[in-house]
Amino acid sequence: MPRVAGRRVVLGIGNPDRGDDAAGREVVQRLRGALPQDVLLAEETGEVVRILARIEGAEAAYLIDACASGAPPGSVSRFDVAEARLPQHASAASTHGLGLAEAIELARALGQLPTRCIVYAIEGARFEPGASLSPAVGTAVDEVAQRLRAELV
């Protein structure tokens, strides 16, 4: 699929039933109704094929996911993966077995990586089934949503 000029996607990645793993999806939910209508808001669990399908043809993609790298809970890292690979400490930190890092590199290899591709990684603390979002991650979710609103409006 060719890139569509101006097509922008915000993709929240995570499992809504595993505490802080829902951080990316929570960001998207906070953005609903706050961005221009031309910005596609979507949520996925982190499967490579589904991530690729969501970003295919986009000129710009903003991907938000929880991570577990050992940084303090609620820490936010921003990576421009159109310019460089996702750093090893971030790609190894995803809470999904195969997922975001692999999807990015596959899109790059296929020539389908959006011209602008930004990853926000939010450090989580609780990933147990049935857990709620931790307070530190809730604050980080608000921060990332605010940053995306500023960039996309």
MIVEX-207044 format. One record per residue (C-alpha): residue in one letter; y, z, x. Coordinates in steps of 0.5 Angstrom, whole numbers, plus 2048, in hexadecimal, padded with zeros to 3 digits. Layout:
<rs>
 residuo   v   w   u
       A   Y   Z   X
...
</rs>
This chain:
<rs>
 residuo   v   w   u
       M 800 800 800
       P 807 7FE 803
       R 80C 803 804
       V 811 804 7FE
       A 818 805 800
       G 81B 80B 7FE
       R 814 80E 7FC
       R 814 816 7FD
       V 80E 81A 7FC
       V 80E 822 7FD
       L 806 824 7FD
       G 804 82B 7FC
       I 7FD 82D 7FF
       G 7F9 832 7FE
       N 7F4 836 7FA
       P 7F8 83A 7F4
       D 7F2 83F 7F3
       R 7F2 841 7FB
       G 7F9 845 7FB
       D 7FD 843 801
       D 7F9 83C 801
       A 7FD 83A 7FB
       A 804 83A 7FF
       G 805 833 7FF
       R 803 832 7F8
       E 808 838 7F6
       V 80E 834 7FA
       V 80D 82E 7F5
       Q 80D 832 7EF
       R 814 835 7F1
       L 816 82E 7F2
       R 814 82C 7EB
       G 81B 82A 7E8
       A 81F 82B 7EE
       L 81E 824 7F1
       P 820 81D 7F0
       Q 81B 819 7EB
       D 81A 814 7F1
       V 816 81A 7F5
       L 80F 81A 7F3
       L 80C 822 7F3
       A 805 823 7F4
       E 800 828 7F5
       E 7F9 827 7F8
       T 7F3 82B 7FB
       G 7F4 828 802
       E 7EE 823 802
       V 7F0 81D 807
       V 7EF 818 802
       R 7F3 81B 7FD
       I 7F9 81C 802
       L 7F8 815 804
       A 7F9 812 7FD
       R 7FF 817 7FB
       I 803 814 802
       E 801 80D 802
       G 807 809 801
       A 80C 80E 802
       E 812 80D 806
       A 812 815 807
       A 80D 81A 806
       Y 80E 822 806
       L 808 826 807
       I 807 82D 806
       D 801 831 807
       A 7FF 838 809
       C 7FD 83A 810
       A 7F9 83F 814
       S 7FB 83F 81B
       G 7FD 846 81C
       A 804 846 81C
       P 807 84B 817
       P 806 84A 810
       G 80B 846 80C
       S 80D 842 813
       V 810 83B 811
       S 80E 836 816
       R 811 82F 815
       F 80E 829 819
       D 810 821 819
       V 80A 81E 819
       A 80C 817 819
       E 80F 818 820
       A 809 81C 823
       R 802 81F 821
       L 802 825 81E
       P 801 82A 823
       Q 7FA 82D 825
       H 7FC 834 823
       A 7FF 832 81C
       S 7F9 82D 81B
       A 7F4 832 81C
       A 7F7 837 818
       S 7F6 833 811
       T 7F2 837 80C
       H 7EE 831 80A
       G 7E8 82F 80E
       L 7EA 827 80F
       G 7F1 826 80C
       L 7F8 825 80D
       A 7F8 824 815
       E 7F2 81F 814
       A 7F6 81B 80E
       I 7FC 81A 812
       E 7F8 818 818
       L 7F4 813 814
       A 7FB 810 810
       R 7FE 80F 817
       A 7F7 80B 81A
       L 7F8 807 813
       G 7FF 806 814
       Q 800 80A 80D
       L 804 810 810
       P 80B 810 80D
       T 811 80E 811
       R 813 815 810
       C 80E 81B 80F
       I 80F 822 810
       V 80A 828 80F
       Y 80C 82F 80E
       A 807 834 80F
       I 808 83B 80C
       E 804 840 810
       G 7FF 844 80B
       A 7FC 84B 80B
       R 7F8 84B 805
       F 7F3 846 803
       E 7ED 849 7FF
       P 7EB 846 7F9
       G 7EF 849 7F3
       A 7F5 84C 7F8
       S 7FC 84B 7F6
       L 801 848 7FA
       S 804 84E 7FF
       P 80B 850 7FF
       A 80C 84D 806
       V 80A 846 804
       G 80D 846 7FD
       T 814 847 801
       A 812 841 806
       V 810 83D 800
       D 817 83E 7FD
       E 81A 83C 804
       V 816 836 805
       A 818 834 7FD
       Q 81F 835 7FF
       R 81F 831 805
       L 81C 82B 802
       R 821 82B 7FC
       A 826 82B 801
       E 823 825 805
       L 821 821 7FF
       V 827 822 7FA
</rs>
